[in-house]
Amino acid sequence: MAVQDKFQFISDSLSLNLVNTEENRRGKRHDLLETDQQMYSWLEHMFSVQVIHADQFSQNNPDPFTQESMSDLKELRSLLRKGFENIADGQQVDEHWIHSLEKYIHNAPFTFAIKENKLLPIPCGPYINALLSLIAYDALDLLTHGKLTALHRCSNPKCLWMFMDVTGKRKWCSMKICGNRMKAARHKDRS
């Protein structure tokens, strides 16, 4: 299966794409980042859709993912999911959530460079710390620019994915995935 088939691209946000690496399959939570190969595939996908850029890393190749680094990434994903779900449910942003994300950035603070007329944050530090820092920075950037007001859960109650929609019209994480499933289920119920 091609990388693009495994990881759906429903947001240009690195942090939201990380949260969406868990899905519901037949009523059970399924982790798309179980192995180091899946981690590399997800990273490759994030590079291919230009959510992150090779220029943002001082090292061109990632360190091998260890159990510890995989655990750190999943811990950050859990933190992001909790905060994003609270925000999507209309709750106030938790200060502890913000401070926790700031700690990831402290482990790999940034320098900046201009690339294609955009200011690109470049974390300093080992690859995994740089990656975690970029993800945390992305979430805080969404928060400070008011973009999380457009954060929604998929209307499919079985779906774990979240998405951004400023129009207020979108209901599904993806029309191809949940939208078609839910429409087919409604049609079946009516028949």
Order of alpha helices (4+ residues) and beta strands (2+ residues): alpha-alpha-beta-beta-alpha-alpha-alpha-beta-beta-alpha-beta-beta-alpha
